[in-house]
Amino acid sequence: MPYRMLRIWQSFQSVPLWVQVWIAVFLFPVKAASLALTHWETAIWAAFAYAVVSISNVTMLVV
């Protein structure tokens, strides 16, 4: 595992358990589901928002 990815994983592991559960069980799947439900107009906007936020967050983590 590259060093940066290891640091990201360690950072995720350092947050409280309830935050890890919230991200892994609720936040990520619900946001990712918006990508699959793009046949509704509101889901297209949700998917767009999810993509913008995800790209910016990943960029900040990697840089």
C-alpha positions as a Markdown table, in Angstrom:
| # | Residue | x | y | z |
|---|---|---|---|---|
| 1 | Met | 0.0 | 0.0 | 0.0 |
| 2 | Pro | 1.5 | 3.4 | -1.0 |
| 3 | Tyr | 2.5 | 5.6 | 1.9 |
| 4 | Arg | -0.2 | 8.2 | 1.3 |
| 5 | Met | -3.0 | 5.6 | 1.2 |
| 6 | Leu | -1.6 | 4.1 | 4.4 |
| 7 | Arg | -1.8 | 7.6 | 6.0 |
| 8 | Ile | -5.3 | 8.0 | 4.8 |
| 9 | Trp | -6.3 | 4.6 | 6.2 |
| 10 | Gln | -4.6 | 5.4 | 9.5 |
| 11 | Ser | -6.5 | 8.7 | 9.7 |
| 12 | Phe | -9.8 | 7.0 | 9.1 |
| 13 | Gln | -8.9 | 4.5 | 11.8 |
| 14 | Ser | -8.1 | 7.2 | 14.3 |
| 15 | Val | -11.6 | 8.7 | 14.3 |
| 16 | Pro | -14.2 | 7.4 | 16.7 |
| 17 | Leu | -15.9 | 4.2 | 15.9 |
| 18 | Trp | -19.3 | 5.8 | 15.4 |
| 19 | Val | -17.9 | 8.1 | 12.8 |
| 20 | Gln | -16.3 | 5.1 | 11.0 |
| 21 | Val | -19.7 | 3.4 | 11.0 |
| 22 | Trp | -21.5 | 6.5 | 9.8 |
| 23 | Ile | -19.1 | 6.9 | 6.9 |
| 24 | Ala | -18.9 | 3.2 | 5.9 |
| 25 | Val | -22.5 | 2.1 | 6.5 |
| 26 | Phe | -24.6 | 5.3 | 5.8 |
| 27 | Leu | -22.8 | 8.1 | 4.1 |
| 28 | Phe | -20.8 | 6.4 | 1.4 |
| 29 | Pro | -23.6 | 4.0 | 0.2 |
| 30 | Val | -26.3 | 6.6 | 0.2 |
| 31 | Lys | -24.2 | 9.0 | -1.8 |
| 32 | Ala | -23.0 | 6.3 | -4.1 |
| 33 | Ala | -26.6 | 5.2 | -4.7 |
| 34 | Ser | -27.4 | 8.6 | -6.2 |
| 35 | Leu | -25.0 | 7.6 | -9.1 |
| 36 | Ala | -27.2 | 4.5 | -9.8 |
| 37 | Leu | -30.5 | 6.4 | -9.7 |
| 38 | Thr | -29.9 | 9.0 | -12.3 |
| 39 | His | -33.1 | 8.4 | -14.1 |
| 40 | Trp | -34.7 | 11.0 | -11.9 |
| 41 | Glu | -33.7 | 14.7 | -12.4 |
| 42 | Thr | -33.1 | 15.3 | -8.7 |
| 43 | Ala | -30.8 | 12.2 | -8.6 |
| 44 | Ile | -28.7 | 13.7 | -11.4 |
| 45 | Trp | -28.1 | 16.8 | -9.3 |
| 46 | Ala | -27.3 | 14.7 | -6.2 |
| 47 | Ala | -24.9 | 12.6 | -8.3 |
| 48 | Phe | -23.3 | 15.7 | -9.6 |
| 49 | Ala | -22.9 | 17.1 | -6.1 |
| 50 | Tyr | -21.5 | 13.8 | -4.8 |
| 51 | Ala | -19.0 | 13.7 | -7.7 |
| 52 | Val | -17.8 | 17.3 | -7.1 |
| 53 | Val | -17.4 | 16.7 | -3.3 |
| 54 | Ser | -15.7 | 13.3 | -3.8 |
| 55 | Ile | -13.2 | 14.7 | -6.3 |
| 56 | Ser | -12.4 | 17.6 | -4.1 |
| 57 | Asn | -12.0 | 15.5 | -1.0 |
| 58 | Val | -9.8 | 12.9 | -2.7 |
| 59 | Thr | -7.7 | 15.6 | -4.1 |
| 60 | Met | -7.2 | 17.1 | -0.7 |
| 61 | Leu | -6.3 | 13.7 | 0.8 |
| 62 | Val | -3.8 | 12.8 | -1.9 |
| 63 | Val | -2.0 | 16.2 | -2.2 |
